[in-house]
Amino acid sequence: MSKKVRIPWACLEPWKGKVFKGEWPTFAEMITISAERFPERPCFTDFEGPGESKNTLTYSEVYAKVQQLSKWMVAQGIKKGDKIAVTGKNSPQWALVYLATFFASGIVIPIDNGLHENEAGNLIKTAEPKLIFTDDEKKGYFRQNFSHIPVYSLQPKEEETYVYNLKTDREIEPNEPVQENDTAAILFTSGTTGVPKGVMLSHKNLISDCFIAQTNLEIFCTDVFYALLPIHHGYTMQAAFINPLSVGAEIVFGKSMAVTRLMKELREGKITIMLGVPLLYNKLIAGITKGINSKGKVVAGLMNGLGGISYFCKKAFNFNPGKTLFKAVLKQANIYTLRVAICGGGPLSPDVFKKYNEMGIDFIQGYGLTETSPIITLNPVEHFKIESVGRDFSPYEEIKIIDIEKYSTPGERPIGEIVVKGPMVMQGYYNMPEETAKMFTDDGFFKTGDLGWMDDEHYVMLCGRAKNLIVTSGGKNVYPEEIEDAFQMYTNVQQIMVQGYDSGNGEEIEALIYPSDSVFETLGLKREEAWNSKEVADVIKEAVDAVNKLQQPYARITRTTILETPLAQTTTLKVKRNYKK
């Protein structure tokens, strides 16, 4: 199917040569353009008013606050290329620091608010920022351990250091403006207890990826984006922050995944575009399915039938009656206003993907890495493939599959490592030229480290990380993430990690499983007393047996380990693979 000829960045043409002179505007130039285009439209919204009431700033109000703060930053001695760190929960204040840094010609260092203090401190030592902005809980630590760096607050409790109150009346000579190829942000992805690895992204990286991604998804100034996942992360930063700012859309900042808070923000925020990770969407659909099933088999059967009709209409005629058919269900779940739901951070179960589309919500998947700003594939709403993490953005980028003979099992899918070239690919790792060089092929493609394959229409199917590949004694390749994904619809399994183990006769497959609370509730048992009981093991075995039936004989789980405590997770809710075989 041919792509629609639509150039999302055509809206920038009236400002080219005036506000910006490069191929792409810098971040500050893009915000200037959006403030001129949409001055009175809502920009930042949170629910931090009295009684958790709604607060909204328009684009013109945000622009004025950004100018005030950036002028203050320059008055504090910030020079072009200086670094400014920001860490805290999602908030308009966090976003204000991020944007003001660019108008002061600085480099922003977004730090994971979920890190332990010593881990965050390690990143500060590496990045050497000139200013630190933080929520109150880490303020004391930074002041005690980094007394040479001024620390300011994202919260109003300490008025004299509160970000909204920082301003100067002095006449300030602005810094030389940045250019599109200058570094905009350094995002730290790993190594928080050793030498941190910081991904350097230029203004061109971030802004080009923003507009190029919109070739596969049209967004509007009337959209309301929900920034629920941590905004320091490249996925949220691009999809729920940079993208909406480019079109004059509204951003609702979510600070907590607590169910009552989540439901309130979805309902009162009137969210139209939400992004999440598989775990979040699995929980949401599980709640909806449970509600439907509670009405009895007849109602559940009727709903399933209507869902099948809705999905057929969507695929065959690009028309989905699901919003009408499931209106009551969607309203009860506070997602009736949703226009598009985007999933990243790993492949989603096709069954979950299908359920959302059946209910009238355009549900799509994307794929990328921090090093690629991060989006490199996205499923178009009008021609999505349920098994794919998205179509590439050719001709604006190029994706190849390499080393197929190394990673494929003969006679099966042509799987290899995914590599990419395009304007969204990082500048490199901060102060790590050797590490940077290792990440590129001889012909300049960035090596993602992910395994997958691509069809004739340039849709990418993801299998897993190359470093997690399990090779069985029979020489078969097993991708643990594919097995893990098969458990997404089994609500008795809260967490799973698949790995290889030495059985004495070669490498076989083990599943580490943390049962969900519902297992113990159904059995009438307490987790702390019965986590390793036979009753729990039997429930988990049912799920394992069901998934094993779907696997090739060599990819079946032969050992299951039930865990007493949950597996460690990243801030995007992915399990950390730090367990030994």
SESELUM-258048 format. One record per residue: residue in three letters; x, y, z of N, C-alpha, C in turn. Coordinates in steps of 0.02 Angstrom, whole numbers, plus 50000, padded with zeros to 5 digits. Atoms other than C-alpha are relative to their C-alpha. Layout:
AlaXYZXYZXYZ
...
//
This chain:
Met500434994050000500005000050000500445006250000
Ser499604993950005500705016949951499835004750058
Lys500104995349945500945030050085499645006349977
Lys500304993550015499905045850091500555005249994
Val499504994750008500885060650028499815005750047
Arg500154994949949500855071550183500665001950032
Ile499374997749972502315082150243499845003950064
Pro500194996749938502035086250428500375006550014
Trp499604994049987503425099250431499875005649950
Ala500174994650047502645109350289499755006250038
Cys500264994449959501855120050428500555004850020
Leu499444995849979503595126950465500225004949946
Glu499754996150057503845134750293499945007650010
Pro500054992749992503175152250338500535002950047
Trp499504997649952504505153350475500724998649978
Lys499335001550024505965146650375500335006249971
Gly499654994050021507255160150347499865005950045
Lys500174994649952506445170750483500174997650071
Val499875002649932506365160850646500584995149999
Phe499445004850004507555147150587500284999949930
Lys499654999950064508835145550449500274993249981
Gly499735006750014509375127250462499494995649964
Glu500465004950030508605111650387499404998850047
Trp500505000949949507655109250550500075005650052
Pro499934995149946507245121950687500324996950061
Thr499785002549935508105120350853499394999450045
Phe500565000849954507025116151003499705006950018
Ala500244993349982506915134451055499635003249942
Glu500344997250058506455139550878499324996849988
Met500655003450008505085126350871499495002650050
Ile500454997449949504335132651035499785007149982
Thr500174993250022504395150550969499454999849946
Ile500505000650054503435145150813499334997850028
Ser500635002549972502135135450914499655005450041
Ala500304994749960501875150251031499685005449956
Glu500294995350047501545161350880499384997149966
Arg500565003250034500385148850798499394998850045
Phe500545002149956499375143850951500035003650068
Pro499884996549937499545157551083499494998650055
Glu500535000749949497885154551171499784992850010
Arg500185007049990497785135751157500324997450065
Pro499705003049940498065125451316500644996349984
Cys499355003250011499865119351330500154994950055
Phe499845004549944500265112151503499424999750048
Thr500545001049951498955104851621500224995050052
Asp499925005049946499095096351790499405000550047
Phe500555000049951497935092551935500285001150070
Glu499674998449937498945100652073499705006150034
Gly500334994449968497725114552116499674997950065
Pro500345001849938496715115252278499514994349989
Gly500435005850007495865098552303500114996249936
Glu499815003350062496795091452153499605002749940
Ser500364996850055495905103852040500475001149940
Lys499634999550064496445106851860500325006849992
Asn499634993950017497775119851816500234999649928
Thr499775000050070498145124751636500365006549984
Leu499634994350028499425136251555499934999949925
Thr500034999650072499195142251377500705000349971
Tyr499354999650033500595142451249500345006750012
Ser499704993449988500845161151272500245000550072
Glu499794999849929500925159051462500634995850011
Val499405004349994502185144751447500605003649970
Tyr499464996550034503225154851325500275005750044
Ala499784994549956503265169851445500404997350060
Lys499645002849943503795158851591500684997249979
Val499365002650026505145150551485500495005749989
Gln499564994350011505835167551435500255002850066
Gln499814997449934505845173351617500544995650031
Leu499525004649969506775157751676500664999849961
Ser499395000350039508015157251532500435006350010
Lys499644993749987508465175551560500344999650069
Trp499705000949933508745171451745500604995449997
Met499445004750007509855156751696500625003449974
Val499434996350028510965167951591500285004850051
Ala499774995449948511035180451734500404996350054
Gln499615004049951511705166251844500674997849973
Gly499355001750029513165164151725499994994249952
Ile500055005550047512515150251613500245002349931
Lys499734998550066513495150351449499764994849949
Lys500195004850052513165141851283500374993450012
Gly499705006649991513465123051304500044997750072
Asp500035002249930513315123051494499424995250010
Lys500505005149988512315108751566499575001650061
Ile500484998849945510765110051677499624993550011
Ala500325006349983510085094751768499305001250027
Val500684999649973508245091951805499764992950017
Thr500255006549978507485077551904499395001150044
Gly500614999249961505755075551976499434996549966
Lys500605002950030504005069251944499785004349941
Asn500264996450058503135074251783499615006250024
Ser500334993849979502565092351798500145005549950
Pro499854994150041502425108951705500665003350020
Gln499384997049976503865114951814500614996449970
Trp499465004050031504975100651752500085002149927
Ala499994998250072504505104951572500275007049990
Leu499774993050006504845123451602500775000350002
Val499265000249995506655119851654500294997249935
Tyr499775003250062506875108551503500025005049943
Leu500054995350056506295121951381500445006150010
Ala499604993949986507155136751466500744998849988
Thr499295001750012508825127651455500195001449927
Phe499854999050071508725128551265500035007449982
Phe499994992850015508325147151262500615003350031
Ala499374997549971509865149651373500604996949964
Ser499485003450041510855139451242500374994750039
Gly499695005349960511205125851369499824993149976
Ile500145007050014511125106851368499634997250061
Val500405002649944509785098351473500214992950017
Ile499835006749975510185083051579499394997450039
Pro500575002749964508545074151622500214993750039
Ile499795005649958508845062151768499394996450028
Asp500535004349976507735047651818499855001550074
Asn500194998449931506785052851975499964993850043
Gly500055006249962506655034452025500664997250022
Leu499345002549980508525032252048500115001150075
His499774998849931509265030152221500455006250000
Glu499624993749996510155045752283500724999149976
Asn499305000850021511905038552257500054998949925
Glu500005001050072511445033352079499915006749964
Ala500104993350029510785050752038500635004250009
Gly499374996449987512355057852118500544998149952
Asn499495002350047513435047252004499905003349932
Leu500134996750063512575054851853500195007450003
Ile499814992949991512825072451922500765000849995
Lys499274999750003514685068951944500244999449928
Thr499805001150070514805062951764499825005949956
Ala500254994750044513765076751684500285006950018
Glu499744993549976514465091251789499565005949979
Pro500434994350017512955102751772500175006250041
Lys499894993649964513025121051824499425001650047
Leu500594999049957511255120651901499644993350006
Ile500415005949990510145107051974499295002250020
Phe500704998949982508235107651979499704993350021
Thr500235006449974507375094452084499375000850042
Asp500545000249951505835089552185500305000350070
Asp499754998849932505965092452372500354994050031
Glu499725005849965506385074452420500754998949988
Lys499285000950013508115074852339500405006550009
Lys499674993549994508495093152371500554999950053
Gly499505000249946509395090052536500614996049981
Tyr499435004250020510475076252463500465003749953
Phe499584996450048511065086752317500375005850033
Arg499674994349967511435101752427500574997750046
Gln499485002549955512425091352549500604997249962
Asn499465003550036513425081652420500285003949941
Phe499774996150057513595094752282499935007450018
Ser500074993249974513795110952379500245005349951
His499744995250049514695118952231499505001249943
Ile500514999250053513135117252120499365002650032
Pro500634997449972511615128252158499424995349985
Val500575004650007510035117852186499355004050008
Tyr500634996350000508295124552147499414995049999
Ser500575004449988506555117652178499475000349945
Leu500575000450045505175111652062499345000550037
Gln500604999749959503945113152206499995006550040
Pro500064993249972503265129052288500145000850075
Lys499914999649927503645124752470500555004950019
Glu499444995549987505315134052464499965005749950
Glu500184994750047504775150552386500605003149964
Glu499434996450030506495158352357500364996049947
Thr499665004050051507125143652254499504996849952
Tyr500525003050042505465138952171500065002549929
Val499854998550070505655138451983499565005649972
Tyr500444994750026504145149651948500195006950026
Asn499824993549969504885163252060500685002649980
Leu499324998050019506605163951980499985004949942
Lys500004995050053506825180051881500515005450016
Thr499534994549990507975194951857499735006149964
Asp500204993750031507645213151819500595003349963
Arg499404997350032509405215851753499944999549924
Glu499945000450072509755219451570500524994649984
Ile499575005750012510495203151508500144999249925
Glu499815001450069511455200251347499904992549988
Pro500145007250010510765183651280500614996449972
Asn499475004150027511945169451239499924999049925
Glu500035001650072512375165251060499524994149991
Pro500495005450010510935154350994500354993549978
Val499745006450022511235135850969499814998749928
Gln500155002150068511235127750797499704993050002
Glu500365006349999510275112350745500444993950015
Asn499555005649987511805101050758500345000350068
Asp499754999749931512245106750934499634995150044
Thr500325004749953511895094651076499455003550039
Ala500574997349963510185097651154499934996750068
Ala500115003749938510095084051286500474994150004
Ile499625006149987511105070051364499574995650044
Leu500445004749964510035055251417500414994050022
Phe499625005649973510845042551531499574993750002
Thr500405006150008510285024751495500224994450046
Ser499775005649960511355013351604500655001950035
Gly499364999049967512925011451708499965004650060
Thr500084995249946512245020951857500414998350062
Thr499565001649944513375011651978500734999649978
Gly499315000050026514915012051866500115006449961
Val499914994250043515325023551721499355000849960
Pro500644999150033513645030451661500095001049924
Lys499994999250072513265029751475499475005249981
Gly500464994650017512515046151415499925000749925
Val500154999350071511665047351245499945007449983
Met500024993050021512005064151162499545000749939
Leu500484998750054510535070051057500015007349982
Ser499984993150024510615085650951499295002649990
His500654997050015509195097750915499724996849936
Lys500225003250062509125090250740499754993050012
Asn500235006749983508995072650812499285000150025
Leu500655000049967507505076950920499445002949957
Ile500534996750039506555088750805499864996349935
Ser500125003950061506795078450646499594993850017
Asp500375006049981506185062850736499275001750016
Cys500674997749983504685072450801499565000649937
Phe500414998750059504075077850629499984993949953
Ile499995006050043504625062150533499524994750027
Ala500465004949971503645051150656499285001649981
Gln500684998050017502095061150610499804998149928
Thr500195002650066502175054150432499594993650007
Asn500395006149988501455038150508499425001050049
Leu500554998649953500275046550633499855007549998
Glu500194992950002499335062850605499735002150068
Ile500244997349936499095073150763499795007349989
Phe500324993550011498155089450788500075004450062
Cys499974995349944498155105050896499444998850050
Thr500565001549955496515098950970500114993750042
Asp499855006049961497325083151039500225001750071
Val499774999549930497635080751225500414993950015
Phe499535005449986499165070151264500064998850075
Tyr499935001849930499375060951428500724997850013
Ala499315001649982501165061351494500004996750069
Leu500055003849937500995047651626500664996650017
Leu499355003249987502615037851607500535005350013
Pro499494995049982504195046451674500275003749939
Ile499864995850058504585060951559500755000749985
His499284999850015506475059751576500184994949947
His499865005550046506385044051470499875002249928
Gly500054997850069506635046351283499324998749968
Tyr500655001950029504995037651238499465005150019
Thr500504995049979503875049151343500195006949976
Met499774993450019504935064351305499825001649927
Gln500144998850070504715062351118499254999649985
Ala500695001450021502965055051104499485004250037
Ala500514996449961502055064651243500215006950020
Phe499774993349983503075080551255500215003949938
Ile499764996450058504025085651099499475000049944
Asn500505000450054502705079450975499405004650011
Pro500574995349991501215088551054500215007349996
Leu499774993050003502245104551072500085002349927
Ser499884998150070502605104150885499365001849963
Val500634998650035500755105050838499525004250040
Gly500444995949959500045115750978499494996150039
Ala500475004149962499215101351070500125001050075
Glu499974999349927498895100451258500354993950030
Ile499675005449964499955090051378499744999850071
Val500225001149931499195083151538500544995950035
Phe499455003449964500575078451662499714995650055
Gly500215004749948500215062751764500594998650045
Lys499465001149952501235060051922499994993150031
Ser500075006349965500595043351982499584995149960
Met500405005150032499945026751916499494997050048
Ala500535002249955498805024852067499345000349963
Val500595000750041497145019151995499525005950006
Thr500484994449992496045032952070500255006349967
Arg499724994050031497235046652012500004999349924
Leu499995001350072497425038751840499315000949970
Met500694999550026495535037451816499765007249999
Lys500204993049995495265055451872500325004149942
Glu499654996150052496575062351751499764998149930
Leu500265002150065495925051951606499315003249988
Arg500684997550006494135057651640499985007649993
Glu500054992749999494375076051681500475003349949
Gly499544997350050495845078551563499744999249929
Lys500295001450067494795071951416500564998249951
Ile499415002250038496345063051350499804997249932
Thr500125002950066496375059351163500574995649975
Ile499435004250020498125052051144500384998050064
Met499675002749940498895040851277500564995549977
Leu499485004850015500535031751273500174996250063
Gly499855004249943501015017451384500454994249979
Val499605006050011501965001151399499544994050006
Pro500445005949998501274983351383499674998750068
Leu500285001549934501044981151572499415004550016
Leu500544995249986499964996851585499374998249960
Tyr500575001650042498844992051439499704993250018
Asn500265006549979498714974051498499555000650061
Lys500394999149940498084979751668499335003349985
Leu500604996350018496824991651591499494995449965
Ile500465004450037496094978751471499764994350045
Ala500215005449954496074965451609499425002450043
Gly500554997249960494974976951714499365000549960
Ile500594999450043493804980151568499704993149987
Thr500235006850014493694961551526499664996950061
Lys500305002649938493344957151707499305002850010
Gly500654996849993491914969651710499484997049953
Ile500465002950049491154962451551499814992950020
Asn500135007049981491334944351611499544999550061
Ser500425000149940490474948851775499255000649983
Lys500704999450021488864952051675499704993449979
Gly500245006650020488744933651632500234997949931
Lys499745002850062489154922251486499645002749939
Val500384997550058487764928751374500255007049979
Val499764993250014488324946951388500724999849973
Ala499315000650021490164942051373500044997449928
Gly500015002850068489774931751217499775005149949
Leu500254994750044488784946051141500545005249987
Met499474995050007490204958251174500564997549956
Asn499475002950042491474946551096499795000049926
Gly500264999950069490364945050942500025006949969
Leu499994993150024490174963750926500725002349988
Gly499294998350009492054965550947500284997349935
Gly499785003050063492364953650803499755003949940
Ile500284996150054491194963550691500365006749993
Ser499674993550000492004979950741500704999549970
Tyr499315000850025493764973550705499994998549925
Phe500055001550071493224966550536499885006449960
Cys500154993650034492504983550487500625004449997
Lys499404995849997494124992050542500514997749947
Lys499495002650046495254980650439499775000249927
Ala500255000650069494134978750287499825006749969
Phe500274993850027493394996150270500295006350032
Asn499704994449963494465007150384499465004250035
Phe500554996849962492875011050480499884995750062
Asn500075003849938492685006050662499395002450040
Pro500594998149961490965006250747500094998750075
Gly499905002049930491755000850912499855005450051
Lys500134994649953491635017950993499255000650017
Thr500724999849988489745017150973499774993750036
Leu500225006449971489534998651015500224999350072
Phe499725000949933490624999651171500015006450041
Lys500004993449968490195017351226499964999550076
Ala500095000649928489605012251400500624997250034
Val499405003149972491125001251431500585004950002
Leu499454995250005492355014551373499915005850049
Lys500124994649953491525028051477500134997950072
Gln499885002449933491595017351632500754999450014
Ala499275000549992493465014651602500355006749990
Asn499744993150009493685033551571500465000749939
Ile499594999550060494435030751398499575001149938
Tyr500444998850058492955035451288500275005649956
Thr499744994450040493825051551233500644998149963
Leu499385002050033495385041851178499904999249925
Arg500005000850073495725043550993500534995049979
Val499455004450016497395034650987500354997950065
Ala499585002649945498325023551111500634997249968
Ile499365002050028500175020851077500374995750051
Cys499625004449955501195006551150500734999749977
Gly499295000850013503085006251161500324996250057
Gly499655003549946504424998451270499994992549993
Gly500025007350011504194981151194499354998149965
Pro500605002250037502954971351087499424998450047
Leu500605001549962501174969751150499684993749971
Ser500355006050023500174953651142499505001949945
Pro500494998550053499174953250979499285000050025
Asp500685000349973497624948751081499815006650033
Val500144993649968497764964851182499945005549947
Phe500004995250056498154975051026499314999849966
Lys500635000950035496584967950944499415002550042
Lys500554998149956495454971051096499875007549998
Tyr500094992750002495774989851096499705002349934
Asn500274998150065495464991150910499274997949993
Glu500705002250002493854981150930499545005050034
Met500414995349962493234994151054500005007149970
Gly500044993650034493495008450931500585004750014
Ile499414995849987495175014950993500554998149951
Asp499445001350045496545016550863500614998550043
Phe499465002249957497875006550952500594998049956
Ile499435001350043499605006350875500634999050042
Gln499365001149967501365000950919500555003849964
Gly499414996950028503015009750894500614996550027
Tyr499375003149979504835005050915500575005049992
Gly499414995850005506455013950948500444999150061
Leu499535000149945507905016851067500185007150018
Thr499774993349980508565031551165500495002849948
Glu499484997950048509995032151039499715002349933
Thr500314997950064508745035350898499445005250012
Ser500394994049984507815049850981499254999450016
Pro499795006950009506935037051001499634996449944
Ile500475003750043505605032850869500314998549932
Ile499775001850068506135023050713499494996049962
Thr500565003050036504535013650671499365001850037
Leu500654998749970502685017150701499474997349953
Asn500545002850040501125008150643499525005549978
Pro500504995150022500015019350535499304997650021
Val500685001749979498225019850601499604996949943
Glu500415002250056497505017350428500244993549969
His499755006350029498575002050387500484996850050
Phe499585003049948499214994050548500054992549990
Lys499925007250000499874976450565500084997850073
Ile500065001749929499444968250730500634996650027
Glu499405003649977501044957950737500635004349996
Ser499414995850013502194972650697500075005650050
Val499874994149958503024986250801500035006349958
Gly500064994050040502794998050655500364999849933
Arg499694999250065503275003450480500555005250005
Asp499454995249998504885012750447499785006749970
Phe500164993350025504965030950391500375001549935
Ser499684998850064505745028450221499575004849959
Pro499294999550017506335038450126500415004250048
Tyr499654995549954506815048850279500484996350047
Glu499525004149964507745034450362500074993449962
Glu499905006450032508425017550311500114994750055
Ile499925005649953508235001250409500214993849961
Lys499795006250030509144985150366500014994550054
Ile499925005849956509214967650441500664996749980
Ile499345002850016511004961050453500134993750041
Asp499785006149964511874944950510499444994850006
Ile500565004749999510364934350463500254992950011
Glu499745006849993511434918750450500214998450072
Lys499785000949931512014921350630499424998850048
Tyr500555000149952510324923350713499394996049978
Ser500585003750024509104913450605500094992550008
Thr500015007350001508634895250624499844997949929
Pro500115002050070508764886850452499284997649989
Gly500685002050017507064884950369499465004150034
Glu500504995949965506224897850482500095007349979
Arg500004992950018506034916950481500715002849991
Pro499334997050012507504927450412500145005450052
Ile499904995349945507924935450580500735002250003
Gly499334997349992509424946750604499995006150044
Glu499984993949959510004962450694499735005949961
Ile500294994050030509034978350658500515005750004
Val499554994250002510154992950603499645005749964
Val500374994250026509605010550558500475005849985
Lys499634993950017510265026350475499485005549986
Gly500464994550010509405043250480500175005950044
Pro499844994049962509385060850554499854999550074
Met500175000849929508695054350719500534996150039
Val499495004149966510235043650759500475004550039
Met499624996049953511235050250907500675002549974
Gln499324997650014512845060250902500524995250028
Gly499535004649968513675047351015499894999850074
Tyr500035000449928513955042851196500475005250030
Tyr499644994549968514565056751310500694997750025
Asn499315001549980516475055951326500184992749992
Met499865007150012516475038051258500094998749925
Pro499925000950072517175038351080500074992749979
Glu499915007150018517675019951082499344996250004
Glu500665003249994515965014351144499555002149943
Thr500404997450055515165025351012500174996449935
Ala499785003150063516195017850871499754992849994
Lys500235006950001515675000150920499274999349979
Met500725000350012513845004650892499825001149927
Phe500144998650071514025008050705500344995049954
Thr499705004350051514314997050554500495004049959
Asp499514996550043515675001150429499675004949952
Asp500344995550047514375009250316499545005050037
Gly500334994649964513695020450455499324998750028
Phe500655001649970512155011250517500084998850075
Phe500005001149927511755011450703499744993050015
Lys500195006849982511684993950777499565000250063
Thr500474999549945510134992750887500104994750054
Gly499945005549952510594976350970499364995950005
Asp500645003650000508804970550935499964995449940
Leu500095004850053508354955450832499285000349973
Gly500664999950029506914955050710500044998849925
Trp500025000750073506374954250529499535005249972
Met500384994850033505554965850404499674997249938
Asp500355002750058504224962050274500095004649939
Asp499924996450062504054968550097499735007250003
Glu500284993349993503064983850155500375004150053
His499574996549953504444988950277499715000350071
Tyr500235000749931503514983550435500494995650037
Val499505003649960504674977650573499654995550051
Met500235004849949504314962150678500584998950048
Leu499475000249950505314961950840500004993350036
Cys499935006449965505974946050921500305000850070
Gly499684999149935507084952051065500705002749993
Arg499324997449999508804957851115500504994549980
Ala499505004950021510304949351035500364997050059
Lys499625002549942511174947951203499604995150043
Asn500425004649962509694938151274499864993549964
Leu500135005950040509664925151136500234993650036
Ile499845006549971509634907151199500114995149942
Val499865005050051510444893751090499964993250033
Thr500115006549968509824876251133500554995149979
Ser499505005250014510864860451131499944997549928
Gly500105002250069510104856450960500165005449950
Gly499804994650045510734872950890499425004549980
Lys500574995850016509014881150888500045006750038
Asn500014993449968508834899850925499335001350033
Val500614998549963507564904551059500045007350023
Tyr500024992949982507034922651089499555000650063
Pro500385000149938506504924151273499435005150002
Glu500534994949999505504940151245499364997549965
Glu500605002650035504344930951123499604995550047
Ile500355004449953503934918051257499675004250055
Glu500284995649949503684931651388499385003649976
Asp500574996450028502504941051273499384995649998
Ala500575004650004501404925551260499624999650066
Phe500335000249935500994927351446499595006350015
Gln500304993549984500274944951432499264999650016
Met500725000649987498454939151433499844995550060
Tyr500115004549943498704927451582500075004250064
Thr500014995349944498194938251730500284997150065
Asn499705003149940498864925651857500765001150004
Val499284998850003500634930151803500115007649999
Gln499874992849997501144947551861500655001849965
Gln499354998850033502964946451804500294993349978
Ile499655006050023503954934151703500665002049967
Met499374999350037505754932851645500234993149978
Val499795006450029506314918851530500755000349987
Gln499275000450010508134913451526500204992749988
Gly499745006750010509204898451481500314997350063
Tyr499645003149944509884886051606500314993549975
Asp499645006050019511084871451595499674994050033
Ser500365005749973510074855551615500454993950009
Gly499555005849999511594844251605500044996849932
Asn500025002750068511094839651428499985005749949
Gly500014994150044511274857151356499555005550027
Glu500384994249979510354873751365499254998749991
Glu500735000550003508494873251407499695006450027
Ile500354993749986507174886151450499704999950071
Glu500264999149933506754892351625499585006450002
Ala500414994149989505374904451676500015001950074
Leu500054997349932505544915251832499345003950003
Ile500684997150000503754919951880499825002650069
Tyr500284997049939503044931752011499255000149991
Pro500735000450008501194927352033499665006650018
Ser500384993949985499894941152035499624999250065
Asp500385000149937498924945952190499364996049993
Ser500645003550010497354938452113500054992550013
Val499905007249986498094920952130499864998550073
Phe500075001149928498174922352318499305001850024
Glu500694998149982496494931252330499524994449983
Thr500455005450022495634917352231500084993850044
Leu499875006049959496464903652335499885001250074
Gly500094998449930496144912752498500624999150042
Leu499355000949966497984912352543500365006850007
Lys499584994149992499244925252604500664998849963
Arg499405000950040500724928152488500614998150043
Glu499405001049959502024928852627500034992950030
Glu500035006749971501444911752692499984994549947
Ala500145005450048501024902452532500285001249931
Trp499744998550067502054909652389500304993949964
Asn499695005950030502924892852363499594993750012
Ser500435005749986501424881752400499824996349936
Lys500205004150058500804867752286499405003249965
Glu500594997050031499154876952260500195005649952
Val499774994650043500034892152189500374997249939
Ala499625003050054501214881352086499544996949947
Asp500475003150047499724872252009499675005349955
Val500304994550039498914888751955500485002549947
Ile499494997550047500524894751875500154994849946
Lys499875005450048500794877851792499485000149944
Glu500524999650051499134879951701500185005149946
Ala499814994850048499744896051621500614997849959
Val499395002250035501454888551579499834994649949
Asp500195005350046500664873151501499645002849939
Ala500384997050056499494883851396500475003549951
Val499524996650043500934894451330500464995049965
Asn499565005050030502024879151300499684996849938
Lys500345003050058500714872251181500085004349937
Leu499934995550057500994887551071500715000349973
Gln499294999550017502884885351064500244993949961
Gln499655005750030504014874650957500284995650056
Pro499755004449946504614859451057500655002450032
Tyr499364997849972506364866751077499955006550039
Ala500074993649965505664883251145499524999550059
Arg500465000849944504564875851281500355000650067
Ile499734999249932504834880051465500034993250033
Thr499925006549967505534864951556500135000850076
Arg499914998949928505864873051726499675006750018
Thr500344993949977504784885651820500225001550071
Thr499804997849933505414895451970499525005550022
Ile500464995049974504094904652072500375004450050
Leu499624995249961504764920352153499615002650061
Glu500314997349939504424926652329499915007549995
Thr500024992750006504784944852286500005001949926
Pro500034998150071504494954552124500685001449970
Leu499404998450037505814956751992500095007649996
Ala499864992850006506674973751983499785002349931
Gln500244997250063505954985151848500335006749985
Thr499794993450021506495000151748499415004850010
Thr500544995249992505475016251754499474999349947
Thr500525001450050504565010451597499714993050010
Leu500325006249977504044994551690500254993849965
Lys499695006050029505194982551598500424996650054
Val499615003749951506004968751701500745000849984
Lys499284999650009507864971251729500294993049998
Arg499725006750008508814956051667500684999650034
Asn499365000349963510114955151803500054993650042
Tyr499985006449966509864937051855500474995349964
Lys499525004750029511164923651828499674993249988
Lys500265006750016510834906851750500264995050051
//
